[in-house]
């Protein structure tokens, strides 16, 4: 575990209950999702990359789409978010069943055979696990060389576009819709 990850884990562990741990750690997880997207998607002057990343309604789904989050990790993060929303709406609401479900998804994402666990599920450990593992993936993505832009050959493109326009214009003209 990196020193930064150890600090994050210690910060989450300093809280005395699951709801407080989730409130403290989920904003960090959401920022880490955005950092992963930044690391995985190369800058493009024709693309408002940063605005889209910052404004993304659910960066977790984009990270999952990019293949940087397993299905079990995605489900665990989703359930932890749901648990935090539940306690935000009703501070005394029971969330143990949600933490159990998040723990199950994480266990099976690590090893499909790890169905049963004799220890209690732990929201803080699940959240810290996601932060540590995704931080490692972000760091690995940042070390990779940027991808080479795809060059689209222009030969024949002009003729293709003109022929398609002609087809649509002539079709609409014959239907009286030009």
Buried (B, 14 or more C-beta within 10 A) or exposed (E): EEEEBEEBBEBBBEBEEBBBBBBBBBEBBBEBBBBBBBBBBEEEEEEEBEEEBEEBEEBBBBBBEBEBBBEBBBBBBBBBBBBBBBBEEEEEEEBEEBBBBBBBBBBBBBEEEEEEEEEEBBBBBBBBBBBBBBBEBBBEBEEEEEEEEEEEEEEEEEEEEEEEEEEEEEEEEEEEEE
